[in-house]
Structure formats: C-alpha cells, structure tokens
Amino acid sequence: MRVIAITGKGGTGKTAIAAMLIRSLVSKKMTILAVDADPDTNLPEALGDTVEETVGDQREFMLRERDNLPPDVDKERMLESKIYSILAERHGYDLLVMGRPDGPGCYCYTNNLLRGIMDRIVKNYDLTIIDTAAGLEHLSRRIIRDVDELIVVTDGSKRGLQTAQRIRELVDEIGLNISHMHVILNKVTPQNRDRLIELVKQLELDLVGMVPYDEDLASLDLEGISLMELPENSLAQVEIDKIIMKLGM
C-alpha cells in the first residue's frame, strides 16, 4: 500500500499531473485508487469521467439523519456502505470524489467516522493517488493519513517555488505523517529551465521532475478533453513516465 498526494497552488497544473500519472500507471499490474479531494472536482473530467455522487453527499446525509437512525444501527458501517456504493470502477483504476468541504455546523462526528473508513478503503489498493485542493486542507484534517509521497506541483516562477517551501514548513508545523516530499516543476520552457534548477537548489527542495510546456496538453486542457487522449510521444507524458521510474512506481 502506497499513498501519493499531489498539491500546489492553484493554476500550476496539479490535476493534469495527477491524471497523467494515472494514465501511465494503469498499464502496470497494480490496483489503483484515484481520489479527487479538490472541491472544484476537476480530476474526473481530466480522466474523461463523470461522477454523480461524492463522499461529501454521503457525509451530509449522515449528518442530517444521525438523530433519526435507530440507536442500534452501526452508523460507521452505514456510511462505509454508502461510500463503497459511489466508488466508480474504471478500466485500471477506481475513482472516489470527496466533493464539497465542510459546511456550516460541526462535522466532527462524520469526519471521525470517515477517517476510519478511508483508512480501510486505502488499504485495499496497491497505490492511492490523491489530487488535493490547493494547500493542505484535506490532509490537515487527517481524513486521509500516512502519506508516503507528497508531490508539490509548481509553475515556472520563484513565487511558485516559495509556495512549495511554505508547504514544506506547514507539513513540519502541523506534524503530518508524510515520509517524503518532492517537487515537480510544470510548464517548463528552455528559457526558464536553468534558472528554475538554480532556485530549487537554493531552497533545498527535492526536485523529482521537470515537465515541459506541451502544446498537445494545453490544447486538450483548453477544450476540456480527457488527458487520456494525449499521444504517447507527448512531451509532458514522456517526462511523467521518467518521474514514475524515479519514484519506483
């Protein structure tokens, strides 16, 4: 069991990175769970999927009905059953969408139930890839815990790399159980490549890959077409394959 979470500030292309990782990994003999933990819910579209119900919907149901359920009903079992019912089985991976974040009121009750359920679900897979919201909200609530690799996706700017540095500081500050943190530079051009490498060294970040700006990827993204349609020789996809090898996946 291995858990990889992908984060970064908005607009860096973290969802595209997550989709391309899944695209390559489905060819390997492993069970994969893709989790969209971003309230914007862009991962299904990037994978060519549609999802009707989310974990957030089921959590809302439990919050509404908790006082109406018979006292002998195992509420955790009920919520777990509902989550498994919305787990979308696709070719080579399963997809689970977390949906909207907590709304008004206290969600401690349902979040406590959800933590144990997510622990059990994740253990059913060889690999879990989580596309998180910008920042570390879902991880800081510890709904998904024990992350092996945190991948911070950043764009070709010093500000983006400084965001990666702040994420590293936040991970240490709130004591998240993350084994390794890596950085992927996205949308890299020949003009900014050398300067970005220099900045990464200055900030002492672990650079695991540099994904070049790719016209094929940009075109699909603009039209809202699944990144599963990327050609095999896509510059971005070729670099993603190299990153997969570096991470030993």
C-alpha positions as CSV (number, residue, x, y, z in Angstrom):
1,M,0.0,0.0,0.0
2,R,1.4,3.4,-1.1
3,V,-0.2,6.8,-0.8
4,I,0.8,9.7,-3.0
5,A,-0.8,13.2,-2.5
6,I,-0.4,15.9,-5.1
7,T,-0.7,19.5,-4.1
8,G,0.4,23.0,-5.1
9,K,-1.1,26.5,-5.5
10,G,-4.0,26.9,-8.0
11,G,-3.2,27.1,-11.7
12,T,0.0,25.1,-11.5
13,G,-1.5,22.0,-13.3
14,K,-1.5,19.6,-10.4
15,T,-4.7,17.9,-11.6
16,A,-3.1,17.4,-15.1
17,I,-0.1,15.9,-13.3
18,A,-2.3,13.5,-11.3
19,A,-4.2,12.5,-14.5
20,M,-1.0,11.8,-16.4
21,L,0.4,9.7,-13.5
22,I,-2.8,7.6,-13.5
23,R,-2.7,7.4,-17.3
24,S,0.7,5.8,-17.2
25,L,0.2,3.6,-14.1
26,V,-3.0,1.9,-15.3
27,S,-0.8,-0.2,-17.6
28,K,1.0,-1.7,-14.6
29,K,-0.2,-4.7,-12.7
30,M,-1.5,-2.9,-9.6
31,T,-4.7,-1.8,-8.0
32,I,-5.1,2.0,-8.1
33,L,-7.5,4.3,-6.2
34,A,-7.7,7.8,-7.6
35,V,-9.1,10.3,-5.1
36,D,-10.3,13.8,-6.1
37,A,-10.0,15.8,-2.8
38,D,-10.4,19.1,-4.6
39,P,-13.8,20.8,-4.1
40,D,-13.5,22.0,-7.7
41,T,-13.7,18.4,-8.8
42,N,-11.6,18.6,-12.0
43,L,-9.9,15.2,-11.9
44,P,-12.9,13.2,-13.3
45,E,-13.0,15.5,-16.3
46,A,-9.2,15.2,-16.8
47,L,-9.7,11.4,-16.8
48,G,-12.7,11.5,-19.1
49,D,-15.1,10.6,-16.3
50,T,-18.3,11.9,-14.8
51,V,-19.3,11.4,-11.2
52,E,-22.9,11.8,-9.8
53,E,-22.3,11.5,-6.1
54,T,-19.5,12.3,-3.7
55,V,-18.3,11.4,-0.3
56,G,-19.4,14.9,0.8
57,D,-23.0,14.0,-0.2
58,Q,-22.9,10.9,1.9
59,R,-21.4,12.8,4.8
60,E,-24.3,15.3,4.6
61,F,-26.8,12.5,4.6
62,M,-25.3,11.1,7.8
63,L,-25.2,14.5,9.4
64,R,-28.9,15.0,8.6
65,E,-30.1,11.6,9.6
66,R,-27.9,10.8,12.7
67,D,-30.7,11.6,15.2
68,N,-33.3,9.8,13.2
69,L,-31.5,6.5,12.9
70,P,-32.3,3.7,15.4
71,P,-29.7,3.6,18.3
72,D,-28.7,0.0,17.4
73,V,-27.7,1.0,13.8
74,D,-23.9,0.8,13.2
75,K,-23.5,4.3,11.7
76,E,-19.9,3.8,10.6
77,R,-20.9,0.6,8.7
78,M,-23.8,2.5,7.1
79,L,-21.5,5.4,5.9
80,E,-18.9,2.9,4.7
81,S,-21.6,1.1,2.6
82,K,-22.7,4.4,1.1
83,I,-19.1,5.3,0.2
84,Y,-18.5,2.0,-1.5
85,S,-21.7,2.4,-3.5
86,I,-20.4,5.6,-5.1
87,L,-16.9,4.2,-5.7
88,A,-16.6,4.4,-9.5
89,E,-14.9,1.4,-11.1
90,R,-13.0,2.3,-14.2
91,H,-10.6,0.5,-16.5
92,G,-7.4,0.1,-14.5
93,Y,-8.4,2.3,-11.5
94,D,-11.2,3.2,-9.1
95,L,-12.3,6.8,-8.6
96,L,-13.6,8.4,-5.4
97,V,-14.6,12.1,-5.3
98,M,-14.6,13.8,-1.9
99,G,-16.7,16.7,-3.0
100,R,-17.5,19.8,-1.1
101,P,-15.7,20.7,2.1
102,D,-17.3,21.1,5.5
103,G,-20.3,23.4,5.5
104,P,-21.9,25.3,8.4
105,G,-22.0,23.4,11.7
106,C,-19.8,20.8,13.3
107,Y,-18.6,18.0,11.1
108,C,-16.5,16.3,13.8
109,Y,-19.0,13.4,14.1
110,T,-18.9,12.5,10.4
111,N,-15.3,13.3,9.9
112,N,-14.4,10.9,12.8
113,L,-16.4,8.2,11.1
114,L,-14.8,9.0,7.7
115,R,-11.2,8.7,8.9
116,G,-11.5,5.1,9.9
117,I,-13.4,4.3,6.7
118,M,-10.9,5.9,4.4
119,D,-8.1,4.1,6.2
120,R,-9.8,0.8,5.4
121,I,-10.5,1.7,1.8
122,V,-7.0,2.8,1.0
123,K,-5.6,-0.4,2.4
124,N,-7.5,-2.3,-0.4
125,Y,-5.2,-0.8,-3.1
126,D,-1.6,-1.1,-4.0
127,L,-1.5,2.6,-4.8
128,T,-3.7,5.6,-3.9
129,I,-3.2,8.9,-5.8
130,I,-4.9,12.0,-4.2
131,D,-5.4,15.2,-6.1
132,T,-5.8,17.6,-3.2
133,A,-7.1,21.1,-3.1
134,A,-4.6,24.0,-3.2
135,G,-3.0,23.9,0.2
136,L,-3.2,21.0,2.6
137,E,-6.8,21.2,3.9
138,H,-7.8,17.6,3.4
139,L,-4.5,16.4,4.8
140,S,-4.6,18.7,7.7
141,R,-8.0,17.3,8.8
142,R,-6.3,13.9,8.6
143,I,-9.2,12.3,6.7
144,I,-6.5,10.7,4.6
145,R,-3.4,9.9,6.6
146,D,0.0,8.3,6.4
147,V,1.1,9.8,3.0
148,D,4.2,8.2,1.6
149,E,5.0,10.9,-1.0
150,L,3.7,14.5,-1.1
151,I,4.3,15.9,-4.6
152,V,4.2,19.7,-4.8
153,V,3.5,20.9,-8.3
154,T,4.8,24.4,-9.1
155,D,5.0,26.6,-12.2
156,G,8.0,28.3,-13.6
157,S,8.3,31.1,-11.1
158,K,10.2,31.9,-8.0
159,R,6.8,32.6,-6.3
160,G,5.7,29.1,-7.1
161,L,8.8,27.6,-5.6
162,Q,8.4,29.7,-2.5
163,T,4.9,28.2,-2.1
164,A,6.5,24.8,-2.2
165,Q,8.8,25.9,0.6
166,R,5.9,27.2,2.7
167,I,4.1,23.8,2.2
168,R,7.2,22.0,3.5
169,E,7.2,24.3,6.5
170,L,3.5,23.7,7.1
171,V,3.9,19.9,6.9
172,D,6.5,20.1,9.7
173,E,4.5,22.6,11.7
174,I,1.3,20.6,11.9
175,G,3.1,17.2,12.2
176,L,1.6,15.4,9.2
177,N,2.8,11.9,8.7
178,I,4.5,12.3,5.3
179,S,7.5,10.2,4.5
180,H,8.9,12.2,1.6
181,M,8.2,15.5,-0.2
182,H,9.1,16.1,-3.8
183,V,8.7,19.0,-6.2
184,I,7.6,18.8,-9.9
185,L,8.2,21.9,-12.0
186,N,5.5,22.2,-14.6
187,K,5.2,24.1,-17.9
188,V,9.0,24.4,-18.0
189,T,10.5,26.2,-21.1
190,P,14.1,26.3,-22.4
191,Q,14.1,30.0,-21.3
192,N,13.4,29.3,-17.6
193,R,14.8,25.8,-17.1
194,D,18.3,26.7,-15.9
195,R,17.1,29.5,-13.5
196,L,14.5,27.2,-12.0
197,I,17.1,24.5,-11.3
198,E,19.2,27.1,-9.6
199,L,16.2,28.3,-7.4
200,V,15.4,24.7,-6.5
201,K,18.9,24.2,-5.2
202,Q,18.8,27.5,-3.2
203,L,15.6,26.4,-1.5
204,E,16.9,22.9,-0.9
205,L,13.9,21.3,-2.4
206,D,13.8,17.7,-3.8
207,L,13.2,18.1,-7.5
208,V,11.8,14.8,-8.9
209,G,11.0,16.1,-12.4
210,M,10.6,19.0,-14.8
211,V,7.5,18.7,-17.1
212,P,8.0,20.8,-20.2
213,Y,5.3,23.1,-21.7
214,D,3.4,20.8,-24.1
215,E,1.1,22.1,-26.9
216,D,-0.7,18.8,-27.0
217,L,-1.6,19.0,-23.3
218,A,-2.5,22.7,-23.5
219,S,-4.8,22.0,-26.4
220,L,-6.7,19.2,-24.7
221,D,-6.9,21.2,-21.5
222,L,-8.4,24.2,-23.3
223,E,-11.1,22.1,-25.0
224,G,-11.9,20.1,-21.8
225,I,-10.8,16.8,-23.5
226,S,-9.6,13.9,-21.4
227,L,-5.9,13.8,-20.9
228,M,-6.2,10.1,-21.5
229,E,-6.2,11.2,-25.2
230,L,-2.7,12.5,-25.0
231,P,-0.4,11.0,-27.7
232,E,2.2,8.5,-26.5
233,N,5.0,10.9,-27.5
234,S,3.6,13.8,-25.7
235,L,6.5,15.8,-24.1
236,A,4.7,16.1,-20.8
237,Q,3.7,12.4,-20.7
238,V,7.3,11.3,-21.5
239,E,8.6,13.3,-18.5
240,I,5.8,11.8,-16.3
241,D,7.0,8.3,-17.2
242,K,10.5,9.3,-16.1
243,I,9.2,10.6,-12.8
244,I,7.3,7.3,-12.2
245,M,10.6,5.5,-12.7
246,K,12.4,7.8,-10.3
247,L,9.8,7.2,-7.6
248,G,9.9,3.5,-8.1
249,M,6.2,3.1,-9.0
